[in-house]
């Protein structure tokens, strides 16, 4: 009996040792997988950042901001599963590049912080967050490694702009989000729309679709759903087509990047006439 007890203890020790060993190996493999994926992201960032496509997009955003305004916050909603979807991957990369560029321009990040991990580290404010309802644990780990803050709460687009600082603006990158999210975001910030910039689906396309479906002009007040913020504010929204003027300059690589990262998206900001009415 004495030997049996000792054998059982030895067996339990070996089983526990093997479990701890397997667990350690699993953790090491997970860390390696995350690092390999981050390396892939870094390569993609360098590709996109150096492309004519990204330079053109940044120029379009900066040239359409209010005078003496700057971006203090860059938010991403609904990017999808960027570890499994090619288009979501490039949209995530575009978000990282936009966040880096716009916050550098504003002085929110020191211009001498050239190293990628410094740019995407603790220097970025938590209000520049990402929210994706179906984000995986692996993707959360990737975001944590890159210093990307993840919002834990799904407000279905009803995110309030951070408190105004001087003459700052906020950019929401919403690649192909559901229509209602745009409506909710606009209604939630209807008193501060002069600070809100949206990079997302074309509102003009939505208007054309409503006109087709209803068989009458969607801008007539009698035909508007008062909860439909996009339709209600369409007369005051400046819908800036990002790629029309750039299409003739596209290289084969630019076309590939455009297809994966930002095809069909426009910049939306309020017309100066609306801001003057406030």
PyMOL commands that set and color helices and strands:
alter all, ss='L'
color gray80, all
select helices_A, chain A and resi 2-49+52-63+86-106+116-119+137-146+179-188+193-195+203-214+221-223+229-236+247-249+252-261+272-277
alter helices_A, ss='H'
color red, helices_A
select strands_A, chain A and resi 70-77+129-131+149-150+168-174+196-201+237-241+265-270
alter strands_A, ss='S'
color yellow, strands_A
deselect
rebuild
show_as cartoon
